Amino acid sequence: MKKKIMVVDDEESIRFLYEEELKDEGYEVVSYPEAQTAIDDFDNQKPDLVVLDIAMPKMSGLDALRILKDKSPSIPIIMSTAYSHYKQDFSTWIADAYIVKSPDLTELKEKIKELLKLSD
């Protein structure tokens, strides 16, 4: 059975890139342009892993991270951001991984494989 990845990012181009690349890797991908919609649909989707942007309008990824970890403490969550300074923010430490966005998705793909093996 395919592993399901939830991608939450307000940038359409990033969502499209992640969707295409991760589908090519054999994952089922669901994506959302904002955190609240993803949170509302989380229980229905039952993802195996979440890739979560930090800087989003309305609700930040940091707020969404806390809510998702409350709902499902064991779900692996990768924080994805264009800004490396967030790594120093204690709020990101409850995430399972932290990556800086790049057009080269090698780091993201490797981290996903690693986290999904750990959660099996």
BELURMO-V459022 format. One record per residue. N is the residue number from 0. SS is DSSP state (A for helix, B for strand, O for the rest). Layout:
{{N;SS} {N;SS}}
This chain:
{{0;O} {1;O} {2;O} {3;B} {4;B} {5;B} {6;B} {7;B} {8;O} {9;O} {10;O} {11;A} {12;A} {13;A} {14;A} {15;A} {16;A} {17;A} {18;A} {19;A} {20;A} {21;A} {22;A} {23;A} {24;O} {25;O} {26;O} {27;B} {28;B} {29;B} {30;B} {31;B} {32;O} {33;O} {34;A} {35;A} {36;A} {37;A} {38;A} {39;A} {40;A} {41;A} {42;A} {43;A} {44;A} {45;O} {46;O} {47;O} {48;B} {49;B} {50;B} {51;B} {52;B} {53;O} {54;O} {55;O} {56;O} {57;O} {58;O} {59;O} {60;A} {61;A} {62;A} {63;A} {64;A} {65;A} {66;A} {67;A} {68;A} {69;A} {70;A} {71;O} {72;O} {73;O} {74;O} {75;B} {76;B} {77;B} {78;B} {79;B} {80;B} {81;O} {82;O} {83;A} {84;A} {85;A} {86;A} {87;A} {88;O} {89;A} {90;A} {91;A} {92;A} {93;A} {94;O} {95;O} {96;B} {97;B} {98;B} {99;B} {100;O} {101;O} {102;O} {103;O} {104;O} {105;A} {106;A} {107;A} {108;A} {109;A} {110;A} {111;A} {112;A} {113;A} {114;A} {115;A} {116;A} {117;A} {118;A} {119;O}}
